Amino acid sequence: MPKHVMNYQSGEYEWIDENGYSLDQGCFVFNWDDSEYQREEEERRRRWEDDEEENDDEQEEHRRFFLWSMLFGADDDQ
C-alpha cells in the first residue's frame, strides 16, 4: 500500500509504494524516504521471531514432558 513520503529527487512528498514506485510520477524512484517501510518490516520480522521463539519453547516443553513421562510416567499396572 503506497505511503505519502518524501522523494528526495523531486523534493516533494509523493505517494510511493514499498518497491519505490511513485504513483505521482508513474515510474520508479531511487532516492526516497523508505524508513516507514523499513520500520514496518522490522516489526514484522520481530513478531515472526517472537512467534518462532514461542513455538520453540512449546516444542521444548512437549519434549521434556514426553521424556519425563517415559522415565517416570504412569505405570500400566495402576
Sine and cosine of phi, psi and omega as CSV:
sin_phi,cos_phi,sin_psi,cos_psi,sin_omega,cos_omega
0.00,0.00,0.80,-0.60,-0.05,-1.00
-0.90,0.44,0.49,-0.87,0.05,-1.00
-0.83,-0.56,0.44,-0.90,0.03,-1.00
-1.00,0.04,0.98,-0.18,-0.11,-0.99
-0.75,-0.66,0.22,-0.98,-0.02,-1.00
-0.98,0.21,0.79,-0.61,0.18,-0.98
-0.99,-0.14,0.94,-0.34,-0.07,-1.00
-0.93,0.36,-0.43,0.90,0.03,-1.00
-0.90,0.43,-0.73,0.69,-0.06,-1.00
-1.00,0.00,-0.32,0.95,-0.06,-1.00
0.97,0.25,0.26,0.96,-0.04,-1.00
-0.86,-0.52,0.40,-0.91,0.18,-0.98
-0.98,0.17,0.72,-0.70,-0.02,-1.00
-0.66,-0.75,0.32,-0.95,0.11,-0.99
-1.00,0.10,0.93,-0.38,-0.07,-1.00
-0.78,-0.62,0.72,-0.69,0.03,-1.00
-0.99,0.10,0.04,-1.00,-0.10,-0.99
-0.91,0.41,-0.30,0.95,0.03,-1.00
-1.00,-0.02,-0.07,1.00,0.00,-1.00
1.00,-0.08,0.22,0.97,0.01,-1.00
-1.00,0.07,0.86,-0.52,0.01,-1.00
-1.00,0.04,0.89,-0.46,0.05,-1.00
-0.94,0.35,-0.49,0.87,0.00,-1.00
-0.93,0.36,-0.65,0.76,-0.04,-1.00
-1.00,-0.06,-0.36,0.93,-0.03,-1.00
0.97,0.24,0.45,0.89,0.02,-1.00
-0.41,-0.91,0.16,-0.99,0.04,-1.00
-0.98,0.21,0.62,-0.79,0.09,-1.00
-0.88,-0.48,0.39,-0.92,-0.16,-0.99
-0.86,-0.51,-0.17,0.99,-0.03,-1.00
-0.79,-0.61,0.99,0.13,-0.08,-1.00
-0.62,-0.78,0.32,-0.95,-0.05,-1.00
-0.99,0.12,0.98,-0.20,0.00,-1.00
-0.98,-0.21,0.30,0.95,-0.08,-1.00
-0.88,0.47,-0.56,0.83,0.01,-1.00
-0.92,0.38,-0.64,0.77,0.07,-1.00
-0.91,0.42,-0.66,0.75,0.02,-1.00
-0.90,0.45,-0.65,0.76,0.02,-1.00
-0.89,0.46,-0.70,0.72,0.02,-1.00
-0.89,0.45,-0.67,0.74,0.01,-1.00
-0.90,0.44,-0.65,0.76,0.03,-1.00
-0.90,0.44,-0.64,0.77,0.05,-1.00
-0.90,0.44,-0.69,0.73,0.04,-1.00
-0.88,0.48,-0.70,0.72,0.01,-1.00
-0.88,0.47,-0.68,0.73,0.00,-1.00
-0.89,0.45,-0.69,0.73,0.03,-1.00
-0.89,0.45,-0.65,0.76,0.01,-1.00
-0.89,0.45,-0.70,0.71,0.02,-1.00
-0.89,0.45,-0.64,0.77,0.04,-1.00
-0.89,0.45,-0.66,0.75,0.05,-1.00
-0.89,0.45,-0.68,0.73,0.02,-1.00
-0.89,0.46,-0.68,0.73,0.00,-1.00
-0.89,0.45,-0.66,0.75,0.03,-1.00
-0.90,0.44,-0.67,0.74,0.04,-1.00
-0.90,0.44,-0.65,0.76,0.04,-1.00
-0.88,0.48,-0.66,0.75,0.03,-1.00
-0.89,0.46,-0.67,0.74,0.02,-1.00
-0.90,0.43,-0.68,0.74,0.02,-1.00
-0.90,0.44,-0.65,0.76,0.03,-1.00
-0.90,0.43,-0.66,0.75,0.03,-1.00
-0.89,0.46,-0.69,0.72,0.04,-1.00
-0.90,0.44,-0.65,0.76,0.01,-1.00
-0.89,0.46,-0.70,0.71,0.01,-1.00
-0.90,0.43,-0.65,0.76,0.02,-1.00
-0.89,0.45,-0.69,0.73,0.02,-1.00
-0.87,0.49,-0.75,0.66,0.01,-1.00
-0.89,0.46,-0.67,0.74,0.02,-1.00
-0.88,0.47,-0.71,0.71,-0.03,-1.00
-0.92,0.39,-0.52,0.86,0.06,-1.00
-0.93,0.36,-0.61,0.79,-0.02,-1.00
-0.99,0.14,-0.67,0.74,-0.15,-0.99
-0.82,-0.57,0.23,0.97,-0.13,-0.99
-0.90,0.43,0.07,-1.00,-0.03,-1.00
-0.89,0.46,0.67,-0.74,0.06,-1.00
-0.97,0.23,0.50,-0.86,0.05,-1.00
-0.95,0.30,-0.33,0.94,-0.04,-1.00
-0.95,0.31,-0.46,0.89,-0.13,-0.99
-0.99,0.11,0.00,0.00,0.00,0.00
